[in-house]
Amino acid sequence: MKRGVGFIGGKSGQVTIFIIIAIIIVAVVVGFFFISPRLGTSDSGASFNEENPRGFMQNCLGDNFKETVELISLHGGSVEPTNYVLYEDNFVNYLCYTSEDYTTCVVQQPLLKRHVESEIKGAMTTKVNECFSSLQENYENENYNVVLTPGDVSAELLPNKITLSMSHVLTATKGSTQRVEDFSIVLNNNLYELLGIANSIVDWESTYGDSETTIYTSSYRQFKVEKKYGANESKIYILTDINTLDKFQFASRSLPLPSDYGEVAIF
């Protein structure tokens, strides 16, 4: 009987030991996941490598840069349009507009490319400052003496890409001195070509009151040009790069008919 009791007690003790070991393993794993994100990374989540500060900025800004460009493209060139038509839950900016019946529209953004570049710059400046602060903090955590000289932020639309340039200067010293300037990141996006087509359509709208989309689809096989009709005699043009699915859409209101056009008067 004593041997039986001893056997049962031994098995119970083994189970208890396994439970304790399992708890320790779980605690170690959980602790690792809580601690590891803080190692070698900034609050922004971008990996820090003291030898590659430009790569840090690319990682820190990349997703936000892409989202900003997509938002501006869906809104017709502005972060927050002020003269727009609602289309599929997006405030689509009028690039050509008139409030008068039977009148061709007036171009709203004659310098569209420059306007879009300015909108990107304005939307990204705060995030750029946050990422530089995070970069500086990472260097200081590695016992560097850091001097960060703020600079200008600029965006430029080029064929097949958009660049965001920062003239900030970072000087980090620990034994030797590392000086880094001329920061820039690149987004693969063909908004440059899409805006060229948009300008051409706007020119037709302001001159003739309409445009023929088949002209563009036959001339530019890489792009799809659609024309939809929205509220208040509006037309929404949707331009898509077939290869990359980059998109730009905008609205026009030209040669609108009176709201009571076609109604039959009853006397």
NUKE-219359 format. One line per 3 residues: number of its first residue (from 0); their letters; for each residue x negated, y negated, z of N, C-alpha, C. Coordinates in steps of 0.2 Angstrom, whole numbers, always signed. Each point is the difference from the previous one (the first is absolute). Last residue first. Layout:
N
NUM	A	X Y Z X Y Z X Y Z  ...
This chain:
267
266	FIA	+252 -371 -335 +3 -6 +1 +8 +2 +2  -27 +11 -1 +7 +1 +0 +4 -6 +2  -26 +8 -10 +4 -4 +4 +8 +1 -1
263	VEG	-23 +17 -1 +6 -3 -4 +4 -4 +4  -27 +6 +1 +6 +1 +3 +5 -3 -4  -23 +0 -6 +3 +6 -2 +7 +1 +4
260	YDS	-18 -15 +12 +0 +2 -7 +3 +6 -2  -4 -12 +22 +6 +1 -3 +1 +2 -7  -21 -6 +11 +3 +5 +4 +7 +2 -2
257	PLP	-18 -10 -18 +4 -2 +6 +3 +6 +4  -22 +4 -14 +6 -1 -1 +4 -3 +6  -28 -1 -6 +6 +4 +4 +7 -3 -3
254	LSR	-26 -2 -7 +6 -1 -4 +6 +4 +4  -20 +6 +13 +0 -4 -6 +6 +0 -4  -14 +10 +23 +7 -3 -1 -1 -5 -6
251	SAF	-16 +21 +12 +1 -6 -4 +7 -1 -1  -20 +16 +16 +7 -2 -2 +0 -6 -5  -18 +22 +7 +1 -7 +2 +7 -2 -4
248	QFK	-21 +21 +7 +7 -2 -2 +1 -7 +2  -20 +20 -3 +1 -7 +1 +7 -1 -2  -18 +23 +6 +6 -3 -2 +1 -8 +1
245	DLT	-16 +26 -3 +0 -7 +3 +6 -4 -3  -7 +23 -5 +6 -2 +3 +0 -6 +4  -17 +11 -15 -1 -1 +7 +6 -1 +4
242	NID	+1 +4 -24 -6 +4 +2 -1 +0 +8  +17 -13 -12 +1 +7 +0 -5 +4 +3  +7 -25 +5 -6 +3 -3 +2 +7 +1
239	TLI	+19 -19 +0 -3 +5 +3 -6 +3 -4  +20 -21 +5 -6 +2 -4 -4 +5 +3  +26 -13 +0 -4 +5 +4 -6 +3 -5
236	YIK	+20 -22 +2 -5 +4 -4 -4 +4 +5  +25 -12 +1 -6 +2 +4 -4 +4 -5  +21 -20 -2 -4 +6 -3 -6 +2 +5
233	SEN	+25 -14 +4 -7 +0 +1 -2 +7 -4  +22 -12 +5 -2 +0 -6 -8 +1 -1  +13 +3 +21 -1 -7 -2 -3 -1 -7
230	AGY	-5 +24 +11 +5 -5 +1 -1 -7 -2  -13 +20 -13 +2 -1 +7 +6 -5 +1  -13 +18 -19 +4 -6 +1 +2 +0 +7
227	KKE	-23 +10 -14 +6 +1 +3 +4 -6 +1  -22 +11 -15 +4 -6 +1 +7 +2 +4  -27 +10 -5 +7 +1 +1 +3 -7 +1
224	VKF	-24 +12 -9 +3 -6 +1 +7 +1 +0  -25 +14 +2 +7 +1 -1 +4 -7 +2  -27 +8 -9 +5 -3 +5 +7 +1 -2
221	QRY	-20 +7 -12 -1 +2 +7 +5 -3 +5  +0 -4 -24 +2 +7 +1 -1 +2 +8  +3 -23 -14 -4 +2 +5 +3 +7 +3
218	SST	+10 -10 -19 -7 -3 -1 -5 +3 +6  +23 +6 -1 -3 +3 -6 -7 -3 -1  +14 -7 +18 -1 +7 +1 -4 +3 -6
215	YIT	+6 -23 +0 -5 +2 +4 -2 +7 +1  +18 -8 -13 -6 -3 -3 -6 +2 +4  +22 +5 +7 -3 +5 -4 -6 -2 -3
212	TES	+14 -14 +14 -5 +4 +3 -3 +5 -4  +11 -25 -4 +1 +7 -2 -6 +4 +2  +12 -24 +10 -5 +3 -3 +1 +7 -2
209	DGY	+12 -26 +6 +0 +7 +1 -6 +2 -3  +5 -23 -1 +5 +2 +5 +1 +8 +1  -16 -15 -13 +6 +2 -4 +5 +3 +5
206	TSE	-20 -11 +9 +1 -3 -7 +6 +2 -3  -6 +8 +21 +0 -7 +1 +1 -4 -7  -3 +24 +2 +6 -2 +3 +1 -8 +0
203	WDV	-20 +10 -9 +6 +1 -4 +6 -2 +3  -19 -2 +13 -1 -4 -6 +6 +0 -5  -3 +16 +18 +3 -7 +2 +0 -5 -5
200	ISN	-10 +21 -5 +8 +0 +0 +3 -6 +3  -24 +1 -1 +3 +0 -6 +8 +1 +0  -12 +2 +20 -1 -7 -3 +3 -1 -7
197	AIG	-1 +22 +10 +5 -5 +4 +0 -7 -3  -17 +15 -7 +6 +2 -3 +6 -5 +3  -21 -2 +10 +0 -2 -7 +6 +1 -4
194	LLE	-2 +9 +22 +1 -7 +0 +0 -3 -7  -7 +22 +3 +8 +0 +1 +2 -8 +0  -23 +6 -1 +3 +1 -7 +8 -1 +1
191	YLN	-13 -2 +20 -2 -5 -5 +3 +1 -6  +3 +16 +17 +4 -6 +1 -2 -5 -5  -8 +23 +5 +0 -3 -6 +5 -6 +0
188	NNL	-16 +15 +19 +7 -2 -2 -1 -5 -6  -16 +11 +20 +1 +2 -7 +7 -1 -2  -16 -13 +18 +6 +4 +0 +1 +2 -8
185	VIS	-21 -9 +18 +3 +1 -7 +6 +4 +1  -17 -18 +16 +3 +7 -1 +4 +0 -6  -22 -15 +13 +5 +1 -4 +3 +7 +0
182	FDE	-20 -19 +12 +5 +6 +0 +5 +0 -5  -22 -15 +5 +4 +2 -6 +4 +7 +1  -19 -2 +17 +4 -5 -3 +3 +3 -6
179	VRQ	-17 +7 +23 +4 +2 -5 +5 -5 -2  -24 +7 +15 +4 -6 -3 +4 +3 -6  -16 +9 +22 +4 +2 -6 +5 -6 -1
176	TSG	-24 +5 +15 +6 -4 -1 +3 +2 -7  -16 +13 +21 +0 -3 -6 +7 -4 -2  -2 +7 +22 -6 +1 -2 -2 -3 -7
173	KTA	+22 -2 +4 -2 +5 +5 -6 +2 -2  +20 -18 -10 -7 +1 +2 +0 +5 +6  +16 -11 -22 +0 +4 +6 -7 +2 +2
170	TLV	+17 -18 -16 -7 +1 +2 +0 +5 +7  +18 -8 -22 -1 +3 +6 -7 +1 +1  +18 -16 -15 -7 +2 +1 -1 +3 +7
167	HSM	+21 -6 -20 -2 +0 +7 -7 +3 +0  +16 -4 -19 -7 -3 +0 -2 +0 +7  +17 +16 -15 +0 -4 +6 -7 -3 +1
164	SLT	+19 +12 -19 -7 -2 +2 +0 -4 +6  +15 +18 -16 +1 -4 +6 -7 -2 +2  +12 +10 -24 -6 +0 +5 +2 -5 +5
161	IKN	+12 +17 -20 +1 -6 +4 -6 +0 +5  +5 +13 -25 -2 +0 +7 +1 -7 +3  +4 +7 -24 +0 +7 +3 -2 -1 +8
158	PLL	-5 -21 -13 +3 +6 -4 -1 +6 +4  +1 -22 +15 -4 +2 -6 +3 +6 -3  +5 -20 +21 +3 +5 -5 -5 +1 -6
155	EAS	-5 -9 +26 -1 -1 -7 +3 +6 -4  -2 -15 +26 +3 +6 -4 -1 -2 -7  -12 -9 +25 +3 -1 -6 +2 +6 -4
152	VDG	-9 -13 +25 +3 +6 -3 +3 -2 -7  -21 -12 +17 +6 +0 -4 +2 +7 -2  -15 -3 +22 +0 -2 -6 +7 -1 -4
149	PTL	-15 +3 +26 +6 +1 -4 -1 -3 -7  -18 +11 +17 +1 -7 -3 +6 +1 -4  -12 +14 +21 +5 +1 -6 +2 -7 -2
146	VVN	-20 +14 +16 +3 -6 -2 +4 +0 -6  -11 +17 +21 +3 -1 -7 +2 -7 +0  -16 +20 +13 +2 -7 +0 +3 -2 -6
143	YNE	+1 +26 +9 -3 -5 -4 +2 -7 +2  +6 +22 +10 -5 -4 +3 -4 -4 -5  +20 +14 -4 -7 +4 -1 -6 -4 +2
140	NEY	+22 -9 +2 +1 +6 +4 -7 +4 -1  +3 -19 -13 -1 -2 +7 +0 +6 +5  +6 +3 -23 -7 -2 +1 -2 -1 +7
137	NEQ	+23 +2 -5 -4 +7 +0 -7 -1 +0  +13 -19 +0 +1 +3 +6 -4 +7 +0  +2 -13 -20 -4 -3 +5 +0 +4 +7
134	LSS	+15 +6 -17 -7 +2 -2 -5 -3 +5  +23 -6 +3 -1 +7 +2 -7 +2 -2  +6 -21 -6 +0 +0 +7 -2 +7 +2
131	FCE	+4 -3 -22 -6 -2 +1 -1 +0 +8  +21 +6 -8 -5 +5 -2 -7 -2 +2  +18 -15 +3 +1 +5 +5 -6 +5 -2
128	NVK	+2 -17 -15 -3 -3 +6 +1 +6 +5  +10 +5 -20 -7 -1 -1 -4 -2 +7  +24 +0 -1 -3 +7 +0 -8 +0 -1
125	TTM	+12 -21 -3 +0 +2 +7 -3 +7 +1  +2 -8 -22 -5 -4 +4 +0 +3 +7  +14 +7 -19 -5 +4 +2 -5 -3 +5
122	AGK	+19 -11 -12 +3 +6 +4 -5 +4 +3  -6 -19 -14 +4 -2 +6 +2 +6 +5  -10 +5 -21 -5 -3 +5 +4 -2 +6
119	IES	+13 +7 -18 -4 +6 +3 -5 -3 +5  +12 -16 -12 +5 +4 +5 -4 +6 +3  -11 -13 -16 +0 -4 +6 +5 +4 +5
116	EVH	-3 +10 -21 -6 +0 +3 +0 -4 +7  +19 -2 -15 -1 +7 +3 -6 +1 +4  +2 -20 -12 +5 +0 +5 +0 +7 +4
113	RKL	-13 -3 -20 -3 -4 +6 +5 +0 +6  +8 +10 -20 -6 +4 +3 -3 -3 +6  +18 -12 -12 +2 +6 +4 -6 +4 +3
110	LPQ	+6 -24 -9 -6 +3 +1 +1 +6 +4  +19 -12 -6 -4 +0 -6 -7 +3 +1  +24 +3 +12 -7 +1 +2 -5 -1 -6
107	QVV	+24 -4 -2 -1 -1 +7 -8 +0 +2  +15 -5 -24 -5 +4 +3 -2 -2 +7  +24 -3 -12 -6 -4 +1 -5 +5 +4
104	CTT	+23 +6 -17 -3 -1 +6 -7 -4 +0  +22 -3 -17 -5 +4 +1 -4 -1 +7  +27 -4 -4 -7 -3 -1 -5 +5 +1
101	YDE	+25 +2 +2 -2 -1 -7 -7 -4 +0  +9 -3 +23 +3 +4 -5 -2 -1 -7  -14 -6 +24 +5 -2 -5 +2 +5 -5
98	STY	-17 +2 +17 +6 +0 +3 +6 -2 -4  -25 +13 -4 +4 -6 -1 +6 +1 +3  -27 +12 -2 +7 -1 +3 +3 -7 -3
95	CLY	-22 +20 +1 +3 -5 -4 +7 -1 +2  -14 +13 +13 -5 -3 -4 +2 -5 -5  +11 +11 +23 +2 -2 -6 -7 -3 -3
92	NVF	+1 +20 +19 -1 -7 -1 +2 -2 -8  +9 +20 +18 -4 -1 -6 +0 -7 -3  +5 +16 +23 +1 -7 -2 -4 -1 -6
89	NDE	+10 +24 +7 -6 -4 +0 +2 -7 -2  +15 +20 +1 -3 -2 +7 -6 -4 +0  +12 +5 -21 -3 +7 +4 -3 -2 +6
86	YLV	+4 -22 -10 +1 +6 -4 -4 +6 +3  +8 -28 +3 -1 +6 +4 +1 +6 -5  -9 -25 -5 +6 +4 -1 -2 +6 +4
83	YNT	-11 -26 +2 +0 +7 -2 +6 +3 -1  -16 -21 +10 +5 +0 -5 +0 +7 -4  -15 -3 +18 +5 -5 +2 +6 -1 -5
80	PEV	-19 +21 +8 +3 -4 -5 +5 -5 +3  -22 +13 +10 +7 -2 +2 +3 -5 -5  -20 +10 -6 +1 +4 +6 +7 -1 +2
77	SGG	-6 -3 -26 +0 -3 +7 +1 +4 +5  +1 +7 -23 -6 -4 +0 -1 -4 +7  +18 +16 -6 +0 -5 -6 -6 -5 +1
74	HLS	+7 +20 +15 +3 -7 +1 -1 -5 -6  -11 +22 +1 +8 +1 +0 +4 -6 +1  -24 -2 +0 +2 +2 -6 +8 +2 -1
71	ILE	-11 -6 +21 +1 -6 -4 +2 +2 -7  -3 +18 +15 +5 -4 +2 +1 -6 -5  -18 +14 -3 +6 +3 -2 +6 -4 +2
68	VTE	-21 -7 +7 +0 -1 -7 +7 +3 -3  -5 +3 +23 +1 -7 -2 +1 -1 -7  -7 +21 +8 +7 -1 +1 +2 -7 -1
65	KFN	-22 +6 -3 +4 +4 -5 +7 -2 +1  -15 -8 +16 -1 -3 -7 +4 +3 -5  -1 +10 +21 +4 -6 +1 -1 -4 -7
62	DGL	-13 +20 +2 +8 +1 +0 +4 -6 +0  -24 -3 +1 +2 +3 -6 +8 +1 +0  -16 -9 +17 +4 -5 -3 +4 +4 -6
59	CNQ	-16 +11 +15 +4 -4 +4 +6 -4 -4  -18 +12 -11 +5 +5 +4 +5 -4 +4  -17 -12 -11 +4 +3 -5 +5 +4 +3
56	MFG	-16 -10 +14 +5 -4 -2 +5 +3 -5  -18 +13 +7 +4 -1 +5 +6 -5 -2  -18 +3 -14 +5 +6 +0 +5 -1 +5
53	RPN	-17 -16 +0 +4 -1 -6 +5 +6 +0  -17 +1 +16 +5 -4 +2 +5 -2 -6  -20 +18 +5 +5 -1 -5 +6 -5 +2
50	EEN	-18 +8 +14 -4 -1 -6 +5 -1 -6  +8 +5 +22 -4 -7 +1 -4 -1 -7  +24 +13 +3 -7 +2 -1 -4 -7 -1
47	FSA	+27 +9 +7 -6 -5 +1 -6 +4 -1  +27 +4 -8 -6 +2 +3 -5 -5 +0  +26 -6 +3 -5 +1 -6 -7 +3 +4
44	GSD	+21 -6 +11 +0 +6 -2 -5 +2 -5  +6 -20 +13 +3 +0 -6 +0 +7 -3  -11 -6 +20 +7 +0 +1 +4 +1 -6
41	STG	-24 +9 -2 +2 -6 +3 +8 +1 +2  -21 +19 +0 +5 -3 -4 +2 -7 +3  -15 +17 +9 -3 -1 -7 +6 -4 -4
38	LRP	+9 +11 +20 -7 +1 -1 -1 -2 -7  +22 +1 +10 -4 -6 +2 -7 +1 -2  +15 +18 -5 +2 -6 -4 -4 -7 +2
35	SIF	-2 +21 +14 -4 +0 -7 +2 -6 -4  +10 +5 +22 -6 -3 +0 -3 -1 -7  +21 +12 +4 +0 -7 +2 -6 -4 +0
32	FFG	+0 +22 -7 +4 -4 -4 +1 -7 +2  -11 +16 +14 -4 -2 -6 +4 -4 -5  +11 +8 +20 -5 -5 +1 -4 -2 -6
29	VVV	+14 +18 -2 +4 -6 +1 -5 -6 +1  -9 +21 +0 +2 -1 -7 +4 -7 +0  -7 +9 +21 -6 -2 -4 +2 -2 -6
26	AVI	+17 +9 +13 -2 -7 +3 -6 -2 -4  +7 +21 -5 +5 -5 -2 -2 -6 +2  -13 +17 +8 -1 +0 -7 +5 -6 -3
23	IIA	+2 +6 +23 -6 -3 -1 -1 -2 -8  +18 +14 +6 +2 -7 +2 -7 -4 -1  -2 +23 -3 +4 -3 -6 +2 -7 +2
20	III	-11 +12 +16 -5 -1 -6 +4 -4 -5  +12 +8 +19 -4 -6 +1 -5 -2 -5  +14 +19 -3 +4 -6 +0 -4 -6 +2
17	FIT	-11 +21 +1 +2 -2 -7 +4 -6 +0  -4 +9 +21 -6 -3 -3 +1 -2 -7  +18 +11 +11 -1 -7 +3 -7 -3 -3
14	VQG	+5 +22 -6 +4 -4 -3 +0 -7 +2  -13 +16 +11 -2 -1 -7 +4 -5 -3  +7 +7 +21 -6 -4 +0 -3 -2 -7
11	SKG	+17 +16 +2 +3 -6 +2 -6 -5 +0  -6 +22 -2 +3 -2 -6 +3 -7 +1  -9 +10 +19 -5 -2 -5 +3 -2 -6
8	GIF	+15 +8 +16 -3 -7 +2 -6 -2 -4  +10 +21 -3 +5 -5 -2 -3 -7 +1  -13 +19 +7 +0 -1 -7 +5 -5 -3
5	GVG	-2 +5 +23 -6 -3 -2 +0 -1 -8  +18 +12 +10 +0 -7 +2 -6 -4 -2  +0 +23 -3 +5 -3 -4 +1 -7 +1
2	RKM	-15 +12 +14 -3 -1 -7 +5 -3 -5  +7 +6 +22 -4 -6 +0 -3 -1 -7  +13 +19 +3 +4 -6 +0 -4 -6 +0
